[in-house]
Amino acid sequence: MDIISHGLWGGIAFGRKSRKSFWLSFAIGISPDIFSFGVFWLATFFGISQRPDWKHGPPDISLIPGYVGNLYNITHSLIIFALVFTILWIIFKRPVWEIGAWGLHVLVDVFSHSYRFFPTPFLWPVSDFKINAIGWGDPRIFFPNLILLFILYSWFFIAKMRERKKWTKNKY
């Protein structure tokens, strides 16, 4: 899935209690891609890594440095996510629900990445098992994703407006 959609899904699923919670969930929702491919894009910007040609779709995987795959394994693992979630729960003595945006990111990627380019290693480091799903850029995934996000955010903002209107009406 595209990075902005990951943030929006994380925000609507785990960040509805406040603006701070929303933006934290949004940031956590995009972080698995930022900490893998974002690092790569920075490296290409500074000339540390060579930028592959994306004009005709995903480049040959051999053109992407190995560290990207290693970072991708870590950031797209439900096992690593569960470990971090548990550690944070122990530290804060309560679940940090915004971290759920990371787990949601991984779950969505499991079913929106194909073997063609970076299938999701959701069981890493225990297993290399991956699912060959329909890639997120395919119209069968891309457009329903946009429509669902539009519907959910419309519903959320309409509910918030009704809540404010009701509160204001009862206040006076």
N, C-alpha and C positions, 0 to 999 in steps of 0.2 A: 504494500500500500504506500501511497505517497506520504511524505513526511508531515505535511500540514494536516492531512486527514487523521493521521495517528494522534497528533496533538488535539484535534477537535474531538475525536472519540474519547481520548483520555479525559478531556475537560468535561464533557457531558456525562460521562460514566462516573467519574470520581471527584469532580471539582464543583459540584453544584451548591455547596453550603456557603461559599463566599468567593469574592473576586480573587483573594489570595490563594484559596484552595483551587480555583479554576486554573489560574496561571501556573501554579505548581504542578498540577496534573497535566496541563498542556505541555510544559517543559519536560516532565518525566516521560510523557507519551512520545515525544520526539527523540529523547535521549539515546535509545538504542541505535538509531541511525546516525545521530550526531557523533557518538563515540566510536563508530566504525567508519562509515563513509565520510563523515564530516572531517575526521582526522586525515583521511586520504585526500579530500579536496583541498584542505589547507596545505598538505605536503605538495600537491601539484601546483598550487598558487605560488609557493615559495621555491619551486623548482627542485624539491627533494625527490619527488616521484614524477614520473612521466604521465601526462594526461592521455588516457585512451580516447579513441574516436567513438563518439556515441551517435553519429549522424545516421547510422543504419541500424539502430537498436542497440541492445547491450553488447559491449565489446567481448572479445575472447577473454575468458576468465584468466588465462595465463598472462594477460597484460596488466592484471591487478596485483599489486604486491601482496606477499603472503601475510604481512601484518594485518591487512584489512580482513582477511579470512579469520585470523586468530581473534581479532577484536569482535568481529561479527559473531563468532561462536560464543563468546562470553556474553555479549549484550543481547543475544537472541536465544538464550537458554532459559527455559522455565525452571530448571534446577537451580541455576545461579540466581534467578529472580526470587525463588522461594527461600533460598538461603539468606539473601539480603533482606527480604521482607521479615523473616523470622528474627534476624539480628536487630533490625530496627525496632521490632515489637518488644524485644527484650530490653533494649536501651531506653526506649520511651515509655515502657510499661503499658503500652496500648498499641493497637494496630495503626500504622500510618497509611490510611486508605488511599491517599494520593499515589502511593507507590504502585497501586493496582494498575495504573495507566501503563506501566512497563509490562506487566503480565498480559494486559489486554493487547498491547502492541505485538508481543510475541505470538499470542493466540491468533490474531488476525493475520499475521504474516505466514503462519503455518498453512493457512488456507488461501493465501493470495500470492504465493511465490511458486514458481515451477523449477524443475531441474535445470531449465535453460540458463538461469542466472540467480545465484545465491538462494537456493532452497533453505528453509529455516531449520537450523540445528537445535530444535527445541528440547532435545534430551541430552545435549552435550553437557558434561564430559562422559556421561554414562554410556551413551549410544550415539552412533552416527546416523540413525534412522531419520529420514526426512520424507515429506509428502510431496508428490509431484502434483501441484494444484494448478489452477488457472492463474496466470500472472496478473498482478493488479492493474496493469495498463490495458488489459483486454476490456473492451466495452461492456462485456457481460459482468465485470466486476466494478470497473471504474464508474460508470454512470449510476448503477444502483447505490453505490457508496455515496456519491454526491447527493442523490435524491433522499436517501435515508438521513444523512447529516442535515440536509435542509429541513426535512420534516421534524426531526428531533429538536433542532435549535429553534424552529418556529414555535413548536409546542412549548418549549421551555420558556421562551421570551413572552409568549402570550400568557402563560400561567403566572409568570412573575408580574406582568402588568396588571392582571386581574387581582393578584394578591395585594399589590400596592394600592390599587383603586379601592379595594375592600377595606384595607387598613385606614386609608385616608378618609373614607366615608364614615367608618366607625369612630374615628378620632374626633370628628366634629359633630 
